[in-house]
Amino acid sequence: MKIMLQNHTFYPVLGGIENYLYHVSKVLLTMGHKPVILCEKHHENLLDFENYQGIDVIRHPYYDIPRRMLFLKPKMVANQLKNFISRHVAKMDLVISRYPHYCFATCSLDSNIPIFYLPATVFWKFIKKSSENLGLKSRIFNYLWKPIFGEMETKSISMSDKVITLSRNVSNSLAGYYDLEPNTFIVNKPGVDIERFRASDNGPEDREEFDIPKDSVVILYVGRLSREKNVGKLITTFGRLRRRDTHLLIVGDGPCRVRLEHLREELEMMREITFMGMRADVERFYSMADIFVLPSKYEGFGQVILEAMSAGLPCIAFKKAMPAYEVASEEVIADGLTGFCVDPYNDDEFQERLLYLIEHGDTRKAMGKAAREVCEKEFTWEGHVRRLLDLLKS
């Protein structure tokens, strides 16, 4: 089959959806299918057409909308997308769309091609969270566009053949926001690259390279440094421990980095907390670590938890506690078996669970081993893709 996967961006942009497109496409290739990724030409140096590791990539131009029409920009972009997609979709056997503009545009073509919509979350919630780190003008326009975003996503949901989510958390969020039945959505849990993310013997050497004491218990965070990631709470809790035999590694970048670095200075933990910035070799840091913590307030799924589990790390994350904490950690972490899910409003519990794993090396190893086994059995990309294709039969 020839299968089109759609999103606003693809590599070289690094992110959860971009990785999803890549891994699904690679599995489709091994199964004898022909994946085609359609996205925006988000940098002038990118090619309109290219083959990336066997995956055909088609990039449409950036659609510049006249200033006087900016308040209608989402609809106008969708219309331009409709024209572009119509020239490339005719020979497809399936379309998998990860972005509402593309799904709406494809559904509007009224073809007989099956369309699967896979939203990462409620689109407006994503836009609202993203806007917190933008300037006033961008925030104003995003609020003006809110009704259009809602209309496009509502129609994407109603017009698609299947609407698939990666977690019950996202299904429930969409159902609540759009006043739909939860069974409108099909949950198909994602996979993780179990070959890339595995325990490595290079951990001690990598620690030496980054000046991390070889005997320290290393706590790791991987992700964007933005408000919803709540990294300040992790730093503050780590600071209260006052354990000189521990080290906190923070891998990632974002608009809150400067503030978080100032917090490190205030806690006088310059040697115990290291900011690594963005890294393409993130698997090295999982191998260096002993414990993984994701303190997010908002995660549609939390792919980094899977990466850590696959690398054999016990994980700590907050439980879902609406409306402030909308996360899927309890769908991924088996509490007490592969890590701990803690009450986000109980600071003592968070600190106690973290301290328990620091002081109990045998428990860390047992939980990490169990976490790896769960990934190998339940979270493979092959399984995810097969379940996707099986939906064509139903």
C-alpha positions as CSV (number, residue, x, y, z in Angstrom):
1,M,0.0,0.0,0.0
2,K,1.0,3.6,-0.5
3,I,0.4,5.5,2.7
4,M,0.6,9.3,3.2
5,L,1.5,10.6,6.6
6,Q,0.9,14.3,7.2
7,N,2.2,16.9,9.7
8,H,3.2,20.5,9.8
9,T,6.9,19.6,10.2
10,F,9.3,16.7,9.8
11,Y,13.0,16.2,10.2
12,P,15.3,18.0,10.6
13,V,12.9,19.4,13.2
14,L,13.1,17.2,16.3
15,G,10.0,16.4,18.2
16,G,7.6,13.8,19.3
17,I,5.4,13.8,16.2
18,E,8.4,14.0,13.8
19,N,9.8,10.9,15.5
20,Y,6.4,9.2,15.2
21,L,6.3,9.8,11.5
22,Y,9.8,8.4,11.1
23,H,9.3,5.3,13.1
24,V,5.9,4.4,11.6
25,S,7.4,5.0,8.1
26,K,10.4,2.7,8.8
27,V,8.1,-0.1,10.0
28,L,5.9,0.4,6.9
29,L,8.9,0.0,4.7
30,T,9.9,-3.3,6.4
31,M,6.3,-4.5,5.8
32,G,6.6,-3.8,2.1
33,H,4.5,-0.6,2.0
34,K,5.4,2.8,0.5
35,P,5.2,5.7,3.1
36,V,5.1,9.3,1.9
37,I,5.4,12.2,4.3
38,L,3.8,15.5,3.4
39,C,4.7,18.5,5.4
40,E,5.7,22.2,5.1
41,K,8.9,23.4,3.7
42,H,9.7,25.1,7.0
43,H,13.2,26.2,5.9
44,E,14.4,27.6,2.6
45,N,17.3,25.2,2.4
46,L,15.0,22.1,2.4
47,L,14.1,20.3,-0.8
48,D,10.6,20.3,-2.2
49,F,11.0,16.5,-2.8
50,E,13.6,14.1,-1.3
51,N,14.0,10.6,-0.2
52,Y,15.0,10.3,3.5
53,Q,16.2,6.8,4.4
54,G,13.8,5.3,2.0
55,I,10.9,7.6,2.9
56,D,9.6,9.9,0.2
57,V,9.1,13.4,1.6
58,I,7.0,16.1,-0.1
59,R,7.1,19.6,1.1
60,H,4.6,22.3,0.3
61,P,5.6,26.0,0.4
62,Y,5.0,28.3,3.3
63,Y,1.7,30.1,2.6
64,D,2.0,33.8,3.1
65,I,-1.4,35.4,3.8
66,P,-2.0,39.1,3.2
67,R,-2.0,41.1,6.4
68,R,-5.6,42.3,5.8
69,M,-6.7,38.6,5.8
70,L,-4.7,37.4,8.8
71,F,-7.7,36.9,11.0
72,L,-8.8,34.2,8.5
73,K,-5.3,32.7,8.1
74,P,-6.0,29.1,9.4
75,K,-8.9,28.7,6.9
76,M,-6.9,30.2,4.0
77,V,-3.9,28.0,4.7
78,A,-6.3,24.9,4.8
79,N,-7.6,25.9,1.4
80,Q,-4.1,26.2,0.0
81,L,-3.3,22.8,1.5
82,K,-6.4,21.3,-0.1
83,N,-5.1,22.3,-3.5
84,F,-1.6,21.0,-2.8
85,I,-2.7,17.7,-1.3
86,S,-5.1,17.1,-4.2
87,R,-2.1,16.8,-6.5
88,H,-0.4,14.2,-4.5
89,V,-3.0,12.1,-2.7
90,A,-4.9,10.4,-5.6
91,K,-2.8,7.2,-5.7
92,M,-2.7,6.8,-1.9
93,D,-4.4,3.8,-0.2
94,L,-4.5,5.5,3.3
95,V,-3.8,8.9,4.8
96,I,-2.6,9.2,8.4
97,S,-2.9,12.9,9.5
98,R,-1.3,14.3,12.7
99,Y,-2.4,17.9,12.2
100,P,-5.9,19.3,12.0
101,H,-5.3,21.7,9.1
102,Y,-4.0,18.8,6.9
103,C,-6.8,16.4,8.0
104,F,-9.5,19.0,7.4
105,A,-8.1,19.9,4.0
106,T,-7.8,16.2,3.0
107,C,-11.3,15.3,4.2
108,S,-12.7,18.3,2.2
109,L,-11.5,16.6,-1.0
110,D,-14.3,14.1,-0.5
111,S,-12.3,11.2,-1.9
112,N,-12.7,7.5,-1.2
113,I,-9.3,7.2,0.4
114,P,-9.5,6.1,4.1
115,I,-8.3,8.9,6.5
116,F,-7.1,8.3,10.0
117,Y,-6.7,11.4,12.3
118,L,-4.2,11.1,15.1
119,P,-4.4,14.2,17.2
120,A,-1.6,14.6,19.8
121,T,-4.1,16.5,22.0
122,V,-6.9,19.0,21.7
123,F,-5.4,21.4,19.2
124,W,-6.5,24.6,21.0
125,K,-4.8,23.3,24.2
126,F,-1.6,22.8,22.3
127,I,-1.8,26.3,20.8
128,K,-2.6,27.8,24.2
129,K,0.3,26.1,25.9
130,S,2.6,27.1,23.0
131,S,1.4,30.7,23.1
132,E,2.5,31.1,26.7
133,N,6.1,31.4,25.4
134,L,5.3,33.7,22.5
135,G,4.9,37.5,22.2
136,L,1.7,39.4,22.7
137,K,0.8,39.7,19.0
138,S,1.0,35.9,18.5
139,R,-1.1,35.3,21.6
140,I,-3.8,37.7,20.4
141,F,-4.0,36.1,16.9
142,N,-4.1,32.6,18.4
143,Y,-7.1,33.7,20.5
144,L,-8.8,35.2,17.4
145,W,-8.3,32.0,15.6
146,K,-9.6,29.8,18.4
147,P,-13.1,29.3,16.8
148,I,-11.5,28.4,13.5
149,F,-9.2,25.9,15.1
150,G,-12.2,24.4,16.9
151,E,-14.2,24.1,13.7
152,M,-11.4,22.5,11.8
153,E,-10.7,19.9,14.5
154,T,-14.4,19.1,15.0
155,K,-14.8,18.5,11.2
156,S,-11.5,16.5,11.2
157,I,-12.9,14.2,13.9
158,S,-16.4,13.9,12.3
159,M,-15.2,13.4,8.7
160,S,-12.3,11.0,9.3
161,D,-12.8,7.3,9.0
162,K,-11.0,6.7,12.3
163,V,-9.8,9.0,15.1
164,I,-6.9,7.4,17.0
165,T,-5.1,8.6,20.1
166,L,-2.0,7.4,21.8
167,S,-3.6,7.4,25.3
168,R,-6.8,7.4,27.2
169,N,-5.8,10.7,28.6
170,V,-6.0,12.3,25.1
171,S,-9.2,10.5,24.3
172,N,-10.9,11.8,27.4
173,S,-9.5,15.3,26.8
174,L,-10.9,15.4,23.3
175,A,-14.2,13.9,24.4
176,G,-14.6,16.4,27.2
177,Y,-13.6,19.4,25.1
178,Y,-15.8,18.6,22.1
179,D,-18.7,17.0,24.1
180,L,-18.2,13.6,22.4
181,E,-18.4,10.0,23.6
182,P,-15.0,8.6,24.7
183,N,-15.6,5.6,22.4
184,T,-15.4,8.1,19.4
185,F,-11.7,7.5,19.8
186,I,-9.5,4.4,19.4
187,V,-6.5,4.2,21.7
188,N,-3.4,2.7,20.1
189,K,-0.4,3.0,22.3
190,P,2.8,4.0,20.6
191,G,6.1,2.3,20.4
192,V,9.7,3.1,21.4
193,D,13.0,2.4,19.7
194,I,14.2,-0.4,21.9
195,E,17.4,-0.8,20.0
196,R,18.4,2.9,20.4
197,F,17.2,3.2,24.0
198,R,18.8,0.4,25.9
199,A,21.3,0.2,28.8
200,S,24.8,0.8,27.7
201,D,28.2,-0.1,29.2
202,N,29.4,3.4,28.1
203,G,27.7,5.1,31.0
204,P,30.9,5.5,33.2
205,E,32.9,6.8,30.3
206,D,30.2,9.3,29.4
207,R,30.0,10.5,33.0
208,E,33.7,11.2,33.0
209,E,33.4,13.2,29.7
210,F,30.7,15.4,31.3
211,D,32.5,15.7,34.7
212,I,29.8,13.8,36.6
213,P,31.1,11.8,39.6
214,K,31.1,8.1,38.7
215,D,29.6,7.2,42.1
216,S,26.8,9.7,42.1
217,V,23.2,8.6,41.8
218,V,22.2,10.5,38.6
219,I,18.6,11.8,38.2
220,L,17.6,12.7,34.7
221,Y,15.1,14.9,33.0
222,V,14.7,15.1,29.2
223,G,12.4,17.5,27.5
224,R,11.6,21.1,26.7
225,L,12.2,23.8,29.3
226,S,8.9,25.5,29.3
227,R,6.2,26.3,31.9
228,E,4.1,23.2,31.5
229,K,7.1,20.9,32.0
230,N,7.3,22.1,35.6
231,V,11.1,21.5,35.8
232,G,11.4,24.1,38.6
233,K,9.5,21.7,40.9
234,L,12.0,19.0,40.2
235,I,15.0,21.3,40.8
236,T,13.4,22.6,44.1
237,T,12.7,19.1,45.4
238,F,16.2,18.0,44.4
239,G,17.6,21.0,46.2
240,R,15.8,20.1,49.4
241,L,17.4,16.7,49.5
242,R,20.9,18.3,50.0
243,R,22.5,15.1,48.9
244,R,26.1,15.6,47.7
245,D,26.1,12.0,46.4
246,T,23.5,12.8,43.8
247,H,23.5,14.7,40.5
248,L,20.6,16.1,38.5
249,L,21.0,16.1,34.7
250,I,18.7,18.3,32.6
251,V,18.7,17.6,28.9
252,G,16.7,20.0,26.7
253,D,16.2,23.7,26.1
254,G,13.4,26.3,26.0
255,P,12.2,29.7,27.1
256,C,12.5,28.9,30.9
257,R,16.1,27.8,30.8
258,V,17.5,31.1,32.1
259,R,15.0,31.2,35.0
260,L,15.8,27.6,35.9
261,E,19.6,28.3,35.8
262,H,19.0,31.2,38.2
263,L,17.1,28.8,40.5
264,R,20.1,26.5,40.5
265,E,22.3,29.4,41.6
266,E,19.9,30.4,44.4
267,L,20.0,26.8,45.7
268,E,23.8,26.9,45.5
269,M,23.9,23.7,43.5
270,M,26.1,24.6,40.6
271,R,28.1,21.4,40.9
272,E,25.1,19.1,41.5
273,I,22.8,20.3,38.7
274,T,24.0,20.3,35.0
275,F,22.1,21.8,32.1
276,M,23.1,19.9,28.9
277,G,20.9,21.9,26.4
278,M,19.5,20.2,23.3
279,R,21.2,16.9,22.4
280,A,20.8,14.6,19.3
281,D,22.6,11.8,21.3
282,V,20.0,11.8,24.1
283,E,20.4,8.0,24.5
284,R,23.8,8.5,26.1
285,F,22.2,10.4,29.0
286,Y,19.7,7.7,29.7
287,S,22.7,5.3,30.0
288,M,24.4,7.7,32.4
289,A,21.3,8.0,34.7
290,D,19.9,5.9,37.5
291,I,16.5,7.5,37.9
292,F,14.2,9.3,35.4
293,V,11.8,12.0,36.5
294,L,9.1,13.7,34.4
295,P,7.4,16.5,36.5
296,S,5.1,17.8,33.7
297,K,1.7,19.3,34.2
298,Y,0.7,18.6,30.6
299,E,1.6,15.6,28.5
300,G,-0.6,13.9,25.9
301,F,1.4,10.8,26.4
302,G,5.0,11.3,27.6
303,Q,7.2,9.5,25.1
304,V,10.3,10.3,27.2
305,I,9.0,8.0,29.9
306,L,9.0,5.1,27.4
307,E,12.6,6.0,26.3
308,A,13.7,5.9,29.9
309,M,11.9,2.7,30.6
310,S,13.4,1.1,27.5
311,A,16.9,2.2,28.8
312,G,16.2,0.3,32.0
313,L,15.4,3.3,34.3
314,P,12.8,3.5,37.1
315,C,10.6,6.5,36.5
316,I,8.8,9.0,38.6
317,A,6.0,11.2,37.3
318,F,2.9,13.0,38.6
319,K,-0.6,11.5,38.6
320,K,-3.4,13.1,36.6
321,A,-5.1,15.7,38.7
322,M,-7.4,17.9,36.6
323,P,-7.4,20.6,35.7
324,A,-3.8,21.6,36.5
325,Y,-2.2,18.2,35.8
326,E,-3.4,16.6,32.6
327,V,-1.0,13.7,32.0
328,A,-0.9,10.0,31.0
329,S,1.8,8.8,33.4
330,E,-0.5,6.2,35.0
331,E,-1.0,4.6,31.6
332,V,2.7,4.0,31.2
333,I,4.2,3.6,34.6
334,A,3.1,0.6,36.7
335,D,3.2,2.2,40.2
336,G,5.5,0.3,42.4
337,L,6.7,-2.0,39.6
338,T,8.4,0.2,37.0
339,G,8.5,3.4,39.0
340,F,6.2,5.7,41.0
341,C,3.2,7.9,40.1
342,V,2.9,10.5,42.8
343,D,0.3,13.1,43.9
344,P,1.4,16.4,42.3
345,Y,0.0,18.3,45.4
346,N,2.0,16.2,47.9
347,D,5.5,17.6,47.9
348,D,6.5,15.2,50.7
349,E,5.5,12.2,48.7
350,F,7.4,13.3,45.7
351,Q,10.5,13.9,47.8
352,E,10.1,10.6,49.7
353,R,9.8,8.5,46.5
354,L,12.8,10.2,45.0
355,L,14.8,9.6,48.1
356,Y,13.7,6.0,48.3
357,L,15.1,5.3,44.8
358,I,18.3,7.1,45.6
359,E,18.9,5.0,48.7
360,H,17.8,1.6,47.3
361,G,20.0,0.5,44.4
362,D,18.5,-3.0,44.3
363,T,15.0,-1.6,43.9
364,R,16.2,0.7,41.1
365,K,17.7,-2.2,39.2
366,A,14.6,-4.4,39.7
367,M,12.3,-1.6,38.5
368,G,14.5,-0.8,35.6
369,K,14.6,-4.4,34.5
370,A,10.8,-4.6,34.7
371,A,10.4,-1.4,32.8
372,R,12.6,-2.7,29.9
373,E,10.5,-5.9,29.7
374,V,7.3,-3.9,29.6
375,C,8.6,-1.9,26.6
376,E,9.7,-5.1,24.8
377,K,6.3,-6.7,25.2
378,E,3.8,-3.8,25.0
379,F,5.4,-0.7,23.4
380,T,6.9,-1.7,20.0
381,W,6.5,0.3,16.8
382,E,5.8,-2.9,14.9
383,G,2.8,-3.6,17.2
384,H,1.5,0.0,16.8
385,V,1.6,-0.1,13.0
386,R,0.0,-3.5,12.8
387,R,-2.9,-2.3,15.0
388,L,-3.2,0.8,12.8
389,L,-3.5,-1.3,9.6
390,D,-5.9,-3.7,11.2
391,L,-8.3,-0.8,11.6
392,L,-8.7,-0.8,7.8
393,K,-10.4,-4.1,8.1
394,S,-13.0,-2.9,10.7
